[in-house]
Amino acid sequence: MELFGVIITGIGVMFLFLGNLGILRLPDVYNRIQAGTKCTTLGAFLTIIGVGIMQPAWLWKCLLIALFVLVTNPISSHAIARGSHKSGVPLCDRSVVDKSEEFEKYKERE
């Protein structure tokens, strides 16, 4: 069982590494938020669950923490992205679609 926990934790650590690499390499704040959120949510979830598998006495606590991460991480990154857009942080030159402008036009028609 401990080997399974180590494997799950290792996969989680790889996702966390890839998320950090994406934050360093991607061009603007919106792409960085996307990379950071997806990879760190899955990476933190797997790492925490792996620790819970390796330490069965901590499993319920780890499940509760993992559930908290699954709920709060996407919500917080959405708030950061929306605040960045409302404050006028520009998109990268290579970005081709801005769906929030279409939403604002739709919202004004109502």
Residue frames as a rotation matrix with the C-alpha (Angstrom) as fourth column:
MET 1
0.567 0.824 0.000 0.00
0.824 -0.567 0.000 0.00
0.000 0.000 -1.000 0.00
GLU 2
0.384 -0.503 -0.775 2.90
0.206 -0.771 0.602 2.31
-0.900 -0.390 -0.193 0.76
LEU 3
-0.668 -0.636 0.387 4.31
0.483 0.025 0.875 1.81
-0.566 0.772 0.291 -2.76
PHE 4
-0.038 0.759 0.650 0.96
0.964 -0.142 0.223 2.88
0.262 0.636 -0.726 -4.23
GLY 5
0.780 0.311 -0.543 1.05
0.518 -0.809 0.280 6.03
-0.352 -0.500 -0.791 -2.06
VAL 6
-0.119 -0.915 -0.386 4.58
0.203 -0.403 0.892 6.81
-0.972 0.027 0.234 -3.22
ILE 7
-0.638 -0.060 0.768 3.55
0.759 0.118 0.640 6.43
-0.130 0.991 -0.030 -6.87
ILE 8
0.420 0.868 0.265 0.52
0.874 -0.465 0.141 8.69
0.246 0.172 -0.954 -6.42
THR 9
0.649 -0.254 -0.717 2.63
0.293 -0.786 0.544 11.27
-0.702 -0.564 -0.436 -4.58
GLY 10
-0.447 -0.887 0.115 5.28
0.397 -0.082 0.914 11.11
-0.801 0.455 0.389 -7.31
ILE 11
-0.303 0.442 0.844 2.69
0.926 -0.075 0.371 11.72
0.227 0.894 -0.387 -10.03
GLY 12
0.756 0.609 -0.241 1.38
0.654 -0.718 0.237 14.66
-0.029 -0.337 -0.941 -8.01
VAL 13
0.236 -0.767 -0.597 4.87
0.232 -0.552 0.801 16.11
-0.944 -0.328 0.048 -7.67
MET 14
-0.639 -0.442 0.629 5.35
0.687 0.041 0.726 15.82
-0.346 0.896 0.277 -11.46
PHE 15
0.212 0.794 0.570 2.14
0.895 -0.392 0.213 17.76
0.393 0.465 -0.793 -12.03
LEU 16
0.789 0.017 -0.614 3.27
0.397 -0.778 0.488 20.42
-0.470 -0.628 -0.620 -9.57
PHE 17
-0.278 -0.954 -0.114 6.60
0.373 -0.216 0.902 20.69
-0.885 0.209 0.416 -11.41
LEU 18
-0.518 0.128 0.846 4.85
0.852 -0.014 0.523 21.03
0.079 0.992 -0.102 -14.78
GLY 19
0.627 0.779 0.016 2.57
0.764 -0.618 0.188 23.71
0.156 -0.105 -0.982 -13.38
ASN 20
0.490 -0.535 -0.688 5.55
0.226 -0.684 0.694 25.68
-0.842 -0.495 -0.214 -12.14
LEU 21
-0.592 -0.699 0.401 7.25
0.542 0.023 0.840 25.28
-0.597 0.714 0.366 -15.50
GLY 22
-0.061 0.677 0.733 4.10
0.949 -0.187 0.252 26.58
0.308 0.712 -0.631 -17.20
ILE 23
0.804 0.332 -0.494 4.02
0.515 -0.804 0.297 29.60
-0.298 -0.493 -0.817 -14.92
LEU 24
0.016 -0.896 -0.443 7.60
0.164 -0.435 0.885 30.42
-0.986 -0.087 0.140 -15.87
ARG 25
-0.735 -0.475 0.484 7.23
0.466 0.166 0.869 29.83
-0.493 0.864 0.099 -19.61
LEU 26
0.022 0.834 0.552 3.79
1.000 -0.010 -0.026 31.12
-0.016 0.552 -0.834 -20.59
PRO 27
-0.507 -0.450 0.735 3.48
0.665 -0.747 0.002 34.67
0.548 0.490 0.678 -21.93
ASP 28
-0.452 0.373 0.810 0.73
-0.385 -0.901 0.200 36.44
0.805 -0.222 0.551 -19.99
VAL 29
-0.750 0.108 0.652 -1.13
-0.653 0.030 -0.757 36.34
-0.101 -0.994 0.048 -16.70
TYR 30
0.289 0.957 0.014 -4.19
-0.934 0.285 -0.215 34.57
-0.210 0.049 0.977 -18.08
ASN 31
0.454 -0.217 -0.864 -2.22
-0.386 0.826 -0.410 31.66
0.803 0.520 0.291 -19.55
ARG 32
-0.658 -0.752 0.034 -0.16
-0.309 0.229 -0.923 31.44
0.687 -0.618 -0.383 -16.37
ILE 33
-0.381 0.609 0.696 -3.29
-0.886 -0.025 -0.463 31.27
-0.265 -0.793 0.549 -14.24
GLN 34
0.622 0.649 -0.437 -4.66
-0.760 0.634 -0.141 28.49
0.186 0.420 0.888 -16.42
ALA 35
0.105 -0.673 -0.732 -1.47
-0.172 0.713 -0.680 26.44
0.979 0.197 -0.041 -16.21
GLY 36
-0.778 -0.462 0.425 -1.05
-0.445 -0.072 -0.893 27.08
0.443 -0.884 -0.149 -12.54
THR 37
-0.118 0.829 0.547 -4.59
-0.970 0.021 -0.241 26.20
-0.211 -0.559 0.802 -11.65
LYS 38
0.690 0.448 -0.569 -4.96
-0.609 0.783 -0.123 22.98
0.390 0.431 0.813 -13.61
CYS 39
0.066 -0.759 -0.648 -1.58
-0.015 0.649 -0.761 21.53
0.998 0.060 0.031 -12.72
THR 40
-0.792 -0.442 0.421 -1.43
-0.396 -0.153 -0.905 22.64
0.465 -0.884 -0.054 -9.11
THR 41
0.107 0.885 0.454 -4.97
-0.994 0.105 0.029 21.51
-0.022 -0.454 0.891 -8.38
LEU 42
0.812 0.183 -0.554 -4.32
-0.300 0.945 -0.127 18.01
0.500 0.269 0.823 -9.68
GLY 43
-0.102 -0.955 -0.279 -0.76
0.000 0.280 -0.960 17.95
0.995 -0.098 -0.029 -8.32
ALA 44
-0.631 -0.084 0.771 -1.74
-0.719 -0.310 -0.622 19.04
0.291 -0.947 0.135 -4.83
PHE 45
0.449 0.875 0.179 -4.72
-0.892 0.428 0.146 16.67
0.051 -0.225 0.973 -4.84
LEU 46
0.692 -0.203 -0.692 -2.60
-0.079 0.932 -0.353 13.66
0.717 0.300 0.629 -5.81
THR 47
-0.417 -0.906 0.077 0.21
-0.137 -0.022 -0.990 14.57
0.899 -0.423 -0.115 -3.42
ILE 48
-0.407 0.334 0.850 -2.17
-0.907 -0.253 -0.335 14.94
0.103 -0.908 0.406 -0.49
ILE 49
0.716 0.694 -0.072 -4.02
-0.690 0.720 0.074 11.73
0.103 -0.004 0.995 -1.33
GLY 50
0.344 -0.680 -0.648 -0.69
-0.039 0.679 -0.733 9.92
0.938 0.277 0.207 -1.69
VAL 51
-0.680 -0.551 0.484 0.35
-0.466 -0.185 -0.865 11.04
0.566 -0.814 -0.131 1.77
GLY 52
0.028 0.793 0.608 -3.00
-0.994 0.087 -0.068 9.86
-0.107 -0.603 0.791 3.09
ILE 53
0.791 0.208 -0.576 -2.46
-0.364 0.916 -0.168 6.44
0.493 0.342 0.800 1.51
MET 54
-0.120 -0.930 -0.348 1.04
0.005 0.350 -0.937 6.18
0.993 -0.114 -0.038 2.98
GLN 55
-0.980 -0.131 0.148 -0.20
-0.133 -0.118 -0.984 7.23
0.146 -0.984 0.098 6.43
PRO 56
-0.450 0.875 -0.179 -3.62
0.484 0.408 0.774 5.55
0.750 0.261 -0.607 6.88
ALA 57
-0.257 0.354 -0.899 -4.22
0.925 -0.179 -0.335 7.35
-0.280 -0.918 -0.281 10.19
TRP 58
-0.626 -0.067 -0.777 -4.23
0.030 -0.998 0.062 10.65
-0.779 0.016 0.626 8.26
LEU 59
-0.796 0.220 0.564 -6.42
0.605 0.296 0.739 9.48
-0.004 0.930 -0.368 5.35
TRP 60
0.232 0.973 0.004 -9.66
0.973 -0.232 0.014 11.23
0.015 0.000 -1.000 6.40
LYS 61
0.338 -0.192 -0.921 -7.82
0.268 -0.919 0.290 14.47
-0.902 -0.345 -0.259 7.16
CYS 62
-0.733 -0.677 -0.070 -6.04
0.075 -0.183 0.980 14.28
-0.676 0.713 0.185 3.83
LEU 63
-0.475 0.651 0.592 -9.31
0.873 0.263 0.411 13.65
0.111 0.712 -0.693 1.99
LEU 64
0.540 0.683 -0.491 -10.83
0.756 -0.651 -0.075 16.72
-0.371 -0.331 -0.868 3.64
ILE 65
-0.021 -0.646 -0.763 -7.83
-0.018 -0.763 0.646 18.87
-1.000 0.028 0.004 2.72
ALA 66
-0.859 -0.302 0.414 -7.87
0.356 0.228 0.906 17.52
-0.368 0.926 -0.089 -0.86
LEU 67
0.011 0.945 0.327 -11.57
0.999 -0.026 0.041 18.35
0.047 0.327 -0.944 -1.18
PHE 68
0.536 0.115 -0.836 -10.85
0.385 -0.915 0.121 21.87
-0.751 -0.387 -0.535 0.08
VAL 69
-0.512 -0.796 -0.324 -8.11
-0.039 -0.355 0.934 22.27
-0.858 0.491 0.151 -2.55
LEU 70
-0.700 0.292 0.652 -10.43
0.708 0.400 0.582 20.99
-0.091 0.869 -0.487 -5.31
VAL 71
0.385 0.923 -0.005 -13.07
0.921 -0.385 -0.058 23.55
-0.055 0.018 -0.998 -4.39
THR 72
0.649 -0.048 -0.760 -11.03
0.285 -0.910 0.300 26.64
-0.706 -0.411 -0.577 -3.55
ASN 73
-0.397 -0.918 -0.006 -8.20
0.352 -0.158 0.923 26.59
-0.848 0.364 0.386 -6.11
PRO 74
-0.506 0.229 0.832 -10.36
0.845 -0.062 0.531 27.04
0.173 0.971 -0.162 -9.25
ILE 75
0.616 0.783 -0.080 -12.54
0.779 -0.592 0.207 29.64
0.115 -0.190 -0.975 -7.53
SER 76
0.446 -0.511 -0.735 -9.56
0.275 -0.704 0.655 31.72
-0.852 -0.494 -0.173 -6.43
SER 77
-0.646 -0.715 0.266 -7.91
0.470 -0.100 0.877 31.58
-0.601 0.692 0.401 -9.85
HIS 78
-0.079 0.711 0.699 -11.17
0.945 -0.171 0.280 32.65
0.318 0.682 -0.658 -11.49
ALA 79
0.795 0.370 -0.481 -11.33
0.547 -0.780 0.305 35.64
-0.263 -0.505 -0.822 -9.15
ILE 80
-0.046 -0.899 -0.435 -7.74
0.241 -0.433 0.869 36.59
-0.969 -0.066 0.237 -9.96
ALA 81
-0.684 -0.197 0.702 -8.33
0.705 0.071 0.706 36.30
-0.188 0.978 0.090 -13.72
ARG 82
0.294 0.876 0.383 -11.52
0.904 -0.385 0.186 38.32
0.310 0.292 -0.905 -13.56
GLY 83
0.704 -0.111 -0.701 -9.87
0.366 -0.790 0.493 41.00
-0.608 -0.603 -0.516 -11.45
SER 84
-0.423 -0.906 -0.005 -6.95
0.379 -0.182 0.907 41.13
-0.823 0.382 0.421 -13.87
HIS 85
-0.463 0.308 0.831 -9.29
0.869 -0.025 0.494 41.55
0.173 0.951 -0.256 -16.82
LYS 86
0.625 0.780 -0.029 -11.37
0.765 -0.604 0.226 44.23
0.158 -0.163 -0.974 -15.11
SER 87
0.519 -0.496 -0.696 -8.24
0.225 -0.706 0.671 46.18
-0.825 -0.505 -0.254 -14.16
GLY 88
0.871 -0.028 -0.491 -7.10
-0.440 -0.491 -0.752 46.16
-0.220 0.871 -0.440 -17.78
VAL 89
-0.117 -0.914 0.388 -4.25
-0.368 0.402 0.839 43.66
-0.923 -0.045 -0.383 -17.83
PRO 90
0.203 0.233 -0.951 -3.72
-0.968 -0.098 -0.231 43.03
-0.147 0.967 0.206 -21.57
LEU 91
0.872 0.090 0.482 -3.73
-0.005 0.985 -0.175 39.68
-0.490 0.150 0.859 -23.29
CYS 92
-0.206 -0.947 0.246 -0.65
0.215 0.201 0.956 38.34
-0.955 0.250 0.162 -25.01
ASP 93
-0.302 0.029 -0.953 -0.18
-0.801 -0.549 0.237 39.39
-0.517 0.835 0.189 -28.64
ARG 94
-0.910 -0.119 -0.396 -0.61
-0.337 0.769 0.543 35.76
0.240 0.628 -0.741 -29.70
SER 95
-0.628 0.763 0.150 -4.02
0.282 0.404 -0.870 35.42
-0.725 -0.504 -0.469 -28.01
VAL 96
-0.958 0.252 0.141 -6.74
0.097 -0.179 0.979 35.25
0.271 0.951 0.147 -30.64
VAL 97
-0.063 0.993 -0.101 -9.98
0.406 0.118 0.906 34.95
0.912 0.017 -0.411 -28.65
ASP 98
-0.988 -0.092 0.120 -11.33
-0.068 -0.433 -0.899 37.08
0.135 -0.896 0.422 -25.81
LYS 99
-0.417 0.884 -0.211 -14.69
0.639 0.450 0.624 35.63
0.646 0.125 -0.753 -24.82
SER 100
-0.348 0.293 -0.890 -15.12
0.828 -0.349 -0.438 38.14
-0.439 -0.890 -0.122 -22.00
GLU 101
-0.899 0.056 -0.434 -15.58
-0.215 -0.920 0.328 40.97
-0.381 0.388 0.839 -24.52
GLU 102
-0.678 0.697 -0.234 -18.41
-0.029 0.292 0.956 39.02
0.735 0.655 -0.178 -26.14
PHE 103
-0.281 0.563 -0.777 -19.96
0.918 0.395 -0.046 38.48
0.281 -0.726 -0.627 -22.72
GLU 104
-0.643 0.000 -0.766 -19.78
0.400 -0.852 -0.336 42.20
-0.653 -0.523 0.548 -21.91
LYS 105
-0.909 0.339 -0.244 -21.52
-0.397 -0.519 0.757 43.06
0.130 0.785 0.606 -25.22
TYR 106
-0.440 0.768 -0.465 -24.23
0.369 0.627 0.686 40.50
0.819 0.130 -0.559 -24.48
LYS 107
-0.370 0.242 -0.897 -24.63
0.923 -0.013 -0.384 41.84
-0.104 -0.970 -0.219 -20.96
GLU 108
-0.874 -0.002 -0.485 -25.07
0.009 -1.000 -0.012 45.42
-0.485 -0.014 0.874 -22.23
ARG 109
-0.787 0.606 -0.117 -27.91
-0.176 -0.040 0.984 44.39
0.591 0.795 0.138 -24.57
GLU 110
-0.365 0.678 -0.637 -30.01
0.780 0.597 0.189 43.10
0.509 -0.428 -0.747 -21.67
